[in-house]
């Protein structure tokens, strides 16, 4: 039984060290998928609420990032909030995505971002008849 206790104690120390090295926060996991309706991205971090997540579209990039709660917010000399992301991922937005239709929801510790396809994008092919002149 002594060996089992020593192994568990050593494992606990390794976990504690790993947590300290990564800044004391849990890692955010990400899952990407595609359906016939569009692209789905799911982000999960058990330590965060919906207020910690931010989703932005800038030019042709969709960016998802997290910031710490207000307890950890720092301010610039001018008094502005200085938000330091703890997680950040950017994705290029394909031409077949309806940018105006992108939506994000937060439920049960999971942020879900849905980027729908444009309704007319798949109907852009047709056969062109050649006219003889």
Secondary structure, 3 states (H helix, E strand, C coil): CHHHHHHHHHHHHHHHHHHHHCCCCCCCEEEEEECCCEEEEEEECCCCCHHHEEEEEECCEEEEEEECCHHHCEECCCCCEECCEEEEEEEECCCCECHHHCEEEEECCEEEEEEEECCCHHHCCCCCCCCCC
